[in-house]
Amino acid sequence: MLDVSTKSELLKLARDTIALGTEAKKNEINLDNYTPILRGVGASFVTLKIKGRLKGCIGSLQASKPLVLDVAENAYAAAFQDTRFSPVINNDLGLLTISISILNKPEKMDFKSEQDLISQLRPNEDGLILQDNHHRGTFLPSVWESLNDPKDFLAQLKIKAGLEKNYWSDDLQIQRYTTESFSEN
């Protein structure tokens, strides 16, 4: 669990990184300026919204670098490299709301059938990573806000991964994870 001050520091870092990016500048991160918890290895997702509408969302599923670097890189990528949206511009900054999700380590789920899998899902708690061969997709726990039925949640995740919503295979792999999420305002 991160304290309020640490959460504020990460949100400021994300906002500063995006603001610098609108000026084609890079946020130079000096790890010595951060607490040990932020220098520790972590995985994050950064979600950007303007007036409640998604503007970008990019993240890491596996912890592989200091959390502070992961947040900064994902903030930049969400603002400027999410191909679903036009890049953030300076005029967007005042309208932008930033949310950060810190991921806990994913756990492999064991299930015998699609119905068994659906029965194990924990709405508003689980994020899922779905993988089948080269198809892969994830939904953060926050997606439950708009897809609150476990069957719909799984069907839409399959579509996001490039599969048909009714697709099923005994080779399908699912991992679940939880997040600590916080946002501006």
ABEGO torsion letter per residue (X at the ends): XBBAAAAAAAAAAAAAAAAAAAAGBBBBBBAAABBAAAABBBBBBBBBBBGGBBAEBBBBABBABBAAAAAAAAAAAAAAABAABBBBBAAAAAABBBBBBBBBBBBBBBBABAAAAAAABBBGABBBBBBBEABBBBBBAAAAAABABAAAAAAAAAAAAGBBAABBBAABBBBBBBBBBBBBX
